[in-house]
Amino acid sequence: MHNLVFRQLVNLRENYWFWPSMMTLLAVVLGFVLPYLDILLGPGWIQAVGFLRPTDVDGARAILTTMAGATLGVAGVAFSVTIVAVSFASGNYGPRLISNFMGDKENQIVLGIFVATFVYCITVLSTVHTGANGGIGTAEDPFVPQTSVFFAMLLTLASVGALIAYIHHVPESINIMNLTAKIGHNLQSAIIKMQEKESACPDDGQQDVEAWRNPPRDGDEIIFANAAGYLQQFDLESLVALARAHKTQITLHRAPGDFLVTGEIIMSAGMLGSADGSFAGKLLHCYSQGTNRTDLQDVLFLSDQLVEVLGRALSTGINDPHTAVLCLNWLKSGLVEFARRPPAQAARKSDPVLYRRVSFQDMLDRSFDQMRQSIATDRTVTIHALRVLADIAEVASRGAMVVACVDQMHRLVQSAKESLEESVAHAEIDVALGKALAKAAGS
């Protein structure tokens, strides 16, 4: 059940249709309910309002038809603009960032308002009649749902406001400063949440997971991947409960974010006590696998996104060092949170579930090892990266973190000197390295 719920939550968060579908369903319900409310209220209420006048059958049909056609046309334009924005972002920032746009709730709500207004107008239009054909009215009494028509006008005004907000939001959503800021904030909050959860309760199910590198032992119960795809999440709480209930120890050999092929080992369990025949089946329900990586138990996915944007920014066709500097700044915000706090408690051999916690050095080395060749091709970005590493080392809570930062400084400088031919740039980078090392030494 946990596995099923997790899959559905991930899909709902990334699907573009969720909020428009819910709002359209609500519009259909209102389209049938409000005309009956008109029957209960009668036409007298609108005559009591000085600035409103009752609408006849032809006028109501004209109003509803016009509003339905207009909102549907605008919805088509809005959808087209969204596709253009997604295509632009995919081509310039990387296809793996599409989920940030498809999961944008503001875009979903705006499209939902347009579609819901169209559906509502069509639904109410079906209740307007002259009375000659029967229905809600009688043959002698035409029926015009005055309340429903008035509410349709309000929805149209809401659609106009949504269009204005949408025109403002789309350029903002593809602004690289806003995009990197969003990823950076998510990275920072994910690291804080991860470390707070781990320090508060080591058996909590929210930790970020790295694989336990020891191979399975002879006689272990081994769980293999039954399909290809990305490992998305382990249900750690259920795994701990199963290990304790069956008096065994479970080892996680892969980490969320790893790509699995059919038949690859995911986890194993040493049968230290009695276990029924359904034990392996229970383990199969304790992990989730899909076509995409997620950040729910894979904090490195967020840092990888910043790395990807930086790499594209420094590519030959784009050559945008300012975007690369933005990515380094937001990556620093996450690494600084990592460096300030003591590392997570290491796994003990007696733990019911064995896996490594994601460490500061995991994120630092993974990020800078992937970025180094791109950064080294630009003098400005190289010098800024040295400053970033120095700032991280300055707030590091342990000496090993400082050593890792210094090691990355030397690697970056060596790579930059091999990539840059200008002797002046070499001298400037040496000066920046000296300042960075001095700052790191004083931490």
Stockholm file with secondary structure:
# STOCKHOLM 1.0

chainA/1-443         MHNLVFRQLVNLRENYWFWPSMMTLLAVVLGFVLPYLDILLGPGWIQAVGFLRPTDVDGARAILTTMAGATLGVAGVAFSVTIVAVSFASGNYGPRLISNFMGDKENQIVLGIFVATFVYCITVLSTVHTGANGGIGTAEDPFVPQTSVFFAMLLTLASVGALIAYIHHVPESINIMNLTAKIGHNLQSAIIKMQEKESACPDDGQQDVEAWRNPPRDGDEIIFANAAGYLQQFDLESLVALARAHKTQITLHRAPGDFLVTGEIIMSAGMLGSADGSFAGKLLHCYSQGTNRTDLQDVLFLSDQLVEVLGRALSTGINDPHTAVLCLNWLKSGLVEFARRPPAQAARKSDPVLYRRVSFQDMLDRSFDQMRQSIATDRTVTIHALRVLADIAEVASRGAMVVACVDQMHRLVQSAKESLEESVAHAEIDVALGKALAKAAGS
#=GR chainA/1-443 SS CHHHHHHHHHHHHHCSSHHHHHHHHHHHHHHHHHHHHHHHHCTHHHHHSTTCCCCCHHHHHHHHHHHHHHHHHHHHHHHHHHHHHHHHHHHHHCGGGHHHHHTCHHHHHHHHHHHHHHHHHHHHHTTCBCSTTCSSSBTTBCBCCHHHHHHHHHHHHHHHHHHHHHHHHHHHHTCHHHHHHHHHHHHHHHHHHHHHHHHHCTTCTTCCEECCCSCCCTTCEEEECSSCEEEEEECHHHHHHHHHHTTCEEEECSCTTCEECTTCEEEEEECCSCCCTTHHHHHHTTEEEESSCCSSSCTHHHHHHHHHHHHHHTSTTTCCHHHHHHHHHHHHHHHHHHHHSCCCCCCCTTCSEECEECCHHHHHHHHHHHHHHHHTTCHHHHHHHHHHHHHHHHHCSSHHHHHHHHHHHHHHHHHHHHHCCCHHHHHHHHHHHHHHHHHHHTC
#=GC SS_cons         CHHHHHHHHHHHHHCSSHHHHHHHHHHHHHHHHHHHHHHHHCTHHHHHSTTCCCCCHHHHHHHHHHHHHHHHHHHHHHHHHHHHHHHHHHHHHCGGGHHHHHTCHHHHHHHHHHHHHHHHHHHHHTTCBCSTTCSSSBTTBCBCCHHHHHHHHHHHHHHHHHHHHHHHHHHHHTCHHHHHHHHHHHHHHHHHHHHHHHHHCTTCTTCCEECCCSCCCTTCEEEECSSCEEEEEECHHHHHHHHHHTTCEEEECSCTTCEECTTCEEEEEECCSCCCTTHHHHHHTTEEEESSCCSSSCTHHHHHHHHHHHHHHTSTTTCCHHHHHHHHHHHHHHHHHHHHSCCCCCCCTTCSEECEECCHHHHHHHHHHHHHHHHTTCHHHHHHHHHHHHHHHHHCSSHHHHHHHHHHHHHHHHHHHHHCCCHHHHHHHHHHHHHHHHHHHTC
//
